Amino acid sequence: MFRTAFPDLHDTIDQLIAEDDLVVARITRSGTHLGTFRDVYEATGRSMSISEICIWRIEDGKLREGWFAAEALNLPQQLRVLPEE
């Protein structure tokens, strides 16, 4: 979904922490809105940047579980796709 809407999507690892069987990453995702997003928002050509926290559990050298939380509530504002009040 993100790659379609933001074909130049770039993830930057801002911080990486590993302890026991867990790996935590603080990531910044950025890109240009060049395709339809969520089948709702037509391309605007505007840039966006959101923060994300990712946690993975590793077992026997393989990713077994993952949890993700993104600060994306302001994404429609960055893309200016919200109706004017």
N, C-alpha and C positions, 0 to 999 in steps of 0.2 A: 504494500500500500504506500509506504513512504517513498520507495524507489521510483514508483510511477509518478508521484506528485513532485518529488524532488530528485531528479535523476543525477544531480551532482552532490548528493548527500554525502557529508563527511562527518565522521565521528572522531573526536579528539578525546583521548583518555587523560583526564585531568588529575586523577589520583587512582592508585591501584593498591589494594591491601589484601594480603593473603594470610590466613591463620587456620591451622588445623585443616578441615576439609572445605573451608569456605573461601571464596574469592569475591571481593567487593570492588566495584569500579564506579567512579564518578565520571560521567561522560558528558561532553557537550556535542550535541548534534546540530549541524548547520547545513543550509542548502538554499537553493533558489526554487521558488514555486513555479514550475514550468509545465505541470500536468494536473489533471483533475485530482482533488484530494477527497477521499471518502465518498466518491460519487456525488458530491454536493458542491464543492468549491472549485470553480473553474480557475485555470492558471492565472496568476496575477503578475508574475515576473518579479515579485518581491522576495527579499531574503528573510530567512527565519533562523533563530537560534534557540534551542531549548536544552535544559539540563535533565539528566537522567541518572538514576542510581540503579545499578545492576548487582544482584547477588547470585552467585552460582555455588552449588554444592557439588563437589567432586568426589567420586568413589571409584576406586580401582583405575585411576587415570582417565575417567570419562565423566563428562557433565551428566549429572543425574537429575538435578532440579535447578530451576532458575526463577528468580523473582525480579520484577522490574517496576520502577515508579518514575514517571516522567512529569516534569513541570511544564505541562503543555496547555494549561488553561489560557495563557495569553497568546497562543498561536493564532487564533482568529483575529486578534487585534494586530499582531505583527503583519499578517497578510492583508489586513484591512477589508475583511469580508463580512464584518458585522454590519447590520443596518444602522443608519444614522438615527439618533434619537431626536 
